[in-house]
Amino acid sequence: MIKFIGGAVAAMLIAVIGTLSVVTFSRTRSLETRVTALQKQVRETSGSVSSLTESVAMKEDRKGDPHATPHWGYEGDVGPAKWGESFSTCGTGREQSPVNIVGPFEKAEGSIKLAYHPMLLKVLNNGHTIQVNAEAGNTMTVGASTYELVQFHFHRPSEELVAGKPAAMVAHFVHKSAEGKLAVLGVLLNEGYDNPVIKAIWSNAPESQTPETTVPGVAINLSQIIPTNLDFYSYAGSLTTPPCTEGVTFYILKTPGAMSRAQVEQFPFKMNARPVQALNDRRISAN
């Protein structure tokens, strides 16, 4: 009798242990499945966080990079024909620059008066042109409006055409009024003699992209590049580079300046001119 009870108890213990083993195995498998799922979720989340971090880092890098995407240039997939894809005004604007200057002309109001003084040379290569930043106190007055010279830069060949013909290059003198309005004085440059202003700029201009450099002891006198005859053509236009902002008044001098053929060839950009744009309903005036 005692043996029978002992055997029954042993059988019951074995059954209980078996049941507990099944339950424990089931729970263990369930726990392993949950752990595996959590590990996968952590990996996916880490990957998302990593991607987001990289994306933010790239955006931060682009903020400090003036030539970050959207990139633009003068040829191929980043050329003027593609600018409108990244800069809408370049494609849809109705008052875009440059233009072909051709008559009949309306009568222009006022005349140009320049008050430029010799300035210390501050030059840079922005990746698209050679630019000279102006010191304060250089002004252009047209009629009742006065603008301060901000900078000037160069395009090869000239962006503006006169009766369908370009000049070898053009210098664009960018001015800004106290109200924030922009006015560009354009000086067409034909091949001729060595220009002392061009010589000073080219001798100190970096061949690759660099920030502004102030050249000690080198001053330039803009009267040596701007003609004394300030008769002009004028029209309402835009920046000739992205984002092609409109509301810019252009004054293109009728009398060209000069620079030598060698100086034209020394310009580090072989071509950096936007093609002429449709005039649409605009009229060109002349004095």
C-alpha positions as CSV (number, residue, x, y, z in Angstrom):
1,M,0.0,0.0,0.0
2,I,2.8,2.4,0.9
3,K,4.6,1.5,-2.2
4,F,1.5,2.2,-4.3
5,I,1.1,5.6,-2.7
6,G,4.8,6.4,-3.2
7,G,4.5,5.4,-6.8
8,A,1.4,7.5,-7.3
9,V,3.1,10.5,-5.7
10,A,6.1,10.1,-7.8
11,A,4.0,9.9,-11.0
12,M,2.2,13.1,-9.9
13,L,5.5,14.8,-9.3
14,I,6.8,13.8,-12.7
15,A,3.6,15.1,-14.3
16,V,3.7,18.4,-12.5
17,I,7.4,18.8,-13.4
18,G,6.6,18.0,-17.0
19,T,3.8,20.6,-17.0
20,L,6.0,23.2,-15.5
21,S,8.7,22.4,-18.0
22,V,6.2,22.9,-20.9
23,V,4.9,26.1,-19.3
24,T,8.4,27.4,-18.7
25,F,9.5,26.5,-22.2
26,S,6.5,28.2,-23.7
27,R,7.1,31.3,-21.6
28,T,10.8,31.2,-22.5
29,R,10.0,31.0,-26.2
30,S,7.5,33.8,-25.9
31,L,10.0,35.9,-24.0
32,E,12.7,35.2,-26.5
33,T,10.3,36.2,-29.3
34,R,9.5,39.4,-27.6
35,V,13.2,40.2,-26.9
36,T,14.0,39.5,-30.5
37,A,11.2,41.8,-31.7
38,L,12.4,44.5,-29.3
39,Q,16.0,44.2,-30.5
40,K,14.8,44.6,-34.1
41,Q,12.7,47.6,-33.1
42,V,15.8,49.1,-31.3
43,R,17.9,48.5,-34.4
44,E,15.4,50.1,-36.7
45,T,14.9,53.1,-34.4
46,S,18.7,53.5,-34.1
47,G,18.9,53.4,-37.9
48,S,16.2,56.0,-38.2
49,V,17.8,58.2,-35.6
50,S,21.2,57.8,-37.3
51,S,19.7,58.7,-40.7
52,L,17.9,61.7,-39.2
53,T,21.1,62.8,-37.5
54,E,23.0,62.5,-40.8
55,S,20.3,64.4,-42.6
56,V,20.3,67.2,-40.0
57,A,24.1,67.3,-40.1
58,M,24.0,67.6,-43.9
59,K,21.5,70.5,-43.8
60,E,23.7,72.2,-41.2
61,D,26.7,71.8,-43.4
62,R,24.8,73.3,-46.3
63,K,23.9,76.3,-44.3
64,G,27.6,77.2,-44.0
65,D,28.3,76.3,-47.6
66,P,27.4,79.1,-50.1
67,H,27.8,76.6,-53.0
68,A,25.7,73.8,-51.5
69,T,22.8,72.3,-53.4
70,P,20.8,73.4,-55.3
71,H,24.0,74.0,-57.3
72,W,24.0,76.2,-60.4
73,G,26.4,77.1,-63.1
74,Y,26.6,78.1,-66.8
75,E,26.8,74.7,-68.6
76,G,25.1,71.3,-68.8
77,D,22.6,70.1,-66.2
78,V,23.2,73.1,-63.9
79,G,23.2,75.7,-66.7
80,P,20.8,78.6,-67.2
81,A,18.2,76.5,-68.9
82,K,17.8,74.5,-65.7
83,W,17.9,77.3,-63.2
84,G,14.1,77.6,-63.1
85,E,13.8,74.0,-61.7
86,S,15.5,75.1,-58.4
87,F,14.8,78.9,-58.5
88,S,11.3,79.5,-59.8
89,T,11.7,83.2,-60.6
90,C,14.5,82.3,-63.0
91,G,11.9,80.4,-65.0
92,T,8.7,82.3,-64.5
93,G,9.8,85.9,-64.0
94,R,8.6,88.4,-66.6
95,E,11.3,91.0,-66.0
96,Q,14.5,89.0,-66.3
97,S,18.0,90.1,-67.1
98,P,20.0,90.4,-69.3
99,V,18.3,91.7,-72.4
100,N,19.2,92.6,-76.0
101,I,19.2,96.4,-76.1
102,V,17.5,97.5,-79.3
103,G,15.3,100.4,-80.2
104,P,12.9,102.1,-80.5
105,F,13.8,103.7,-77.1
106,E,11.7,105.8,-74.8
107,K,13.1,109.0,-73.3
108,A,15.0,108.4,-70.1
109,E,14.4,110.6,-67.1
110,G,17.4,112.2,-65.3
111,S,21.1,111.6,-65.7
112,I,23.8,109.6,-63.9
113,K,26.2,111.3,-61.4
114,L,28.9,109.2,-59.8
115,A,30.8,110.0,-56.6
116,Y,33.4,107.3,-56.4
117,H,36.7,107.6,-54.5
118,P,39.8,105.4,-54.7
119,M,39.3,102.3,-52.5
120,L,41.4,99.6,-51.0
121,L,41.2,96.4,-53.1
122,K,38.9,93.8,-51.5
123,V,38.7,90.9,-53.9
124,L,37.2,87.4,-53.9
125,N,36.4,84.5,-56.2
126,N,32.9,83.3,-55.4
127,G,33.0,80.3,-57.8
128,H,31.1,82.1,-60.5
129,T,33.0,85.3,-61.0
130,I,35.6,87.7,-59.7
131,Q,34.1,90.2,-57.3
132,V,35.4,93.4,-55.7
133,N,33.6,94.6,-52.5
134,A,33.3,98.4,-52.2
135,E,34.1,100.5,-49.2
136,A,31.3,102.8,-47.9
137,G,30.8,106.2,-49.3
138,N,30.8,105.5,-53.1
139,T,27.5,106.6,-54.6
140,M,25.5,106.8,-57.8
141,T,22.7,109.3,-58.2
142,V,20.1,109.0,-60.9
143,G,17.6,111.9,-60.8
144,A,16.3,112.1,-57.3
145,S,17.5,108.6,-56.3
146,T,20.9,107.9,-54.6
147,Y,22.4,104.4,-54.4
148,E,25.6,103.2,-52.6
149,L,28.0,101.0,-54.4
150,V,28.1,97.5,-52.8
151,Q,30.3,95.5,-55.1
152,F,31.2,95.0,-58.7
153,H,31.9,91.8,-60.7
154,F,32.5,90.6,-64.3
155,H,30.9,88.5,-66.9
156,R,32.5,87.0,-70.0
157,P,31.3,87.7,-72.7
158,S,29.0,90.6,-71.8
159,E,25.6,89.5,-70.7
160,E,23.9,92.5,-72.3
161,L,23.8,92.6,-76.1
162,V,23.5,95.9,-78.0
163,A,21.7,95.3,-81.3
164,G,22.4,91.6,-81.0
165,K,26.2,92.0,-80.4
166,P,28.1,91.3,-77.2
167,A,31.2,93.0,-75.9
168,A,34.2,91.0,-74.8
169,M,33.2,91.4,-71.1
170,V,31.0,93.5,-68.9
171,A,31.5,94.9,-65.4
172,H,28.3,95.1,-63.3
173,F,28.5,97.7,-60.5
174,V,25.8,96.8,-58.0
175,H,24.3,99.6,-55.9
176,K,21.7,99.7,-53.1
177,S,19.5,102.6,-51.9
178,A,18.6,103.4,-48.3
179,E,15.2,101.9,-49.1
180,G,16.8,98.6,-50.2
181,K,16.3,99.1,-54.0
182,L,19.0,97.7,-56.3
183,A,20.5,99.5,-59.3
184,V,23.2,98.1,-61.6
185,L,25.5,100.2,-63.6
186,G,26.8,98.1,-66.5
187,V,30.1,99.0,-68.3
188,L,30.7,97.1,-71.5
189,L,34.3,96.3,-72.0
190,N,35.8,95.9,-75.5
191,E,39.3,94.7,-76.4
192,G,41.7,97.5,-76.5
193,Y,44.5,98.7,-74.1
194,D,45.8,97.3,-70.8
195,N,43.4,98.6,-68.1
196,P,45.1,99.6,-64.8
197,V,42.1,98.7,-62.7
198,I,41.8,95.3,-64.4
199,K,45.5,94.7,-63.9
200,A,45.3,95.4,-60.2
201,I,42.3,93.1,-59.7
202,W,43.6,90.3,-61.9
203,S,47.0,90.4,-60.3
204,N,45.5,89.8,-56.9
205,A,42.4,87.7,-57.7
206,P,42.4,84.1,-56.6
207,E,42.0,81.5,-59.4
208,S,39.8,79.3,-57.2
209,Q,37.0,80.0,-54.8
210,T,38.0,82.0,-51.8
211,P,36.6,84.4,-49.2
212,E,37.2,88.2,-49.5
213,T,40.9,89.2,-49.3
214,T,42.0,92.7,-48.6
215,V,45.1,93.5,-50.5
216,P,47.4,95.7,-48.4
217,G,48.7,98.8,-50.2
218,V,46.7,98.3,-53.4
219,A,44.0,100.9,-54.1
220,I,41.9,101.1,-57.3
221,N,40.4,104.2,-59.0
222,L,37.2,103.4,-60.7
223,S,37.5,106.4,-63.0
224,Q,40.1,104.4,-64.9
225,I,37.5,101.8,-65.9
226,I,34.3,103.8,-66.2
227,P,33.9,106.1,-69.2
228,T,33.5,109.8,-68.7
229,N,30.4,109.8,-70.9
230,L,27.6,108.5,-68.7
231,D,24.8,108.4,-71.3
232,F,22.9,105.2,-70.8
233,Y,20.2,102.7,-71.7
234,S,17.9,101.7,-68.9
235,Y,15.3,99.0,-68.2
236,A,13.6,97.1,-65.3
237,G,15.3,93.8,-64.8
238,S,16.5,91.2,-62.3
239,L,19.7,89.7,-60.9
240,T,21.4,87.8,-63.7
241,T,22.2,84.9,-61.4
242,P,20.0,82.7,-59.2
243,P,17.7,83.4,-57.5
244,C,17.1,85.9,-60.3
245,T,15.2,88.4,-58.0
246,E,13.4,91.1,-59.9
247,G,13.0,94.7,-59.1
248,V,16.5,95.7,-60.2
249,T,17.0,98.8,-62.4
250,F,19.7,98.5,-65.0
251,Y,21.7,101.4,-66.4
252,I,24.0,100.2,-69.3
253,L,26.4,102.9,-70.4
254,K,26.4,103.6,-74.2
255,T,30.1,104.3,-74.2
256,P,32.2,101.1,-73.6
257,G,35.3,100.8,-71.5
258,A,38.4,98.8,-72.6
259,M,40.7,96.1,-71.5
260,S,43.4,94.2,-73.5
261,R,42.9,90.9,-75.2
262,A,45.4,89.3,-72.8
263,Q,43.4,90.6,-69.8
264,V,40.2,89.0,-71.3
265,E,42.1,85.7,-71.6
266,Q,43.4,86.0,-68.0
267,F,39.9,86.0,-66.5
268,P,39.6,82.6,-64.8
269,F,36.1,82.0,-66.2
270,K,35.9,81.2,-69.9
271,M,32.1,81.8,-70.0
272,N,29.9,83.0,-67.2
273,A,27.1,84.9,-69.0
274,R,23.4,84.2,-68.8
275,P,21.7,84.3,-72.2
276,V,19.4,87.3,-73.0
277,Q,15.9,87.0,-71.7
278,A,12.6,87.9,-73.3
279,L,11.7,91.6,-73.0
280,N,8.0,90.8,-72.7
281,D,6.1,94.1,-72.1
282,R,9.1,96.1,-71.0
283,R,10.4,99.2,-72.8
284,I,14.0,100.2,-72.9
285,S,14.7,103.9,-72.3
286,A,17.8,106.0,-73.3
287,N,19.0,109.5,-72.6
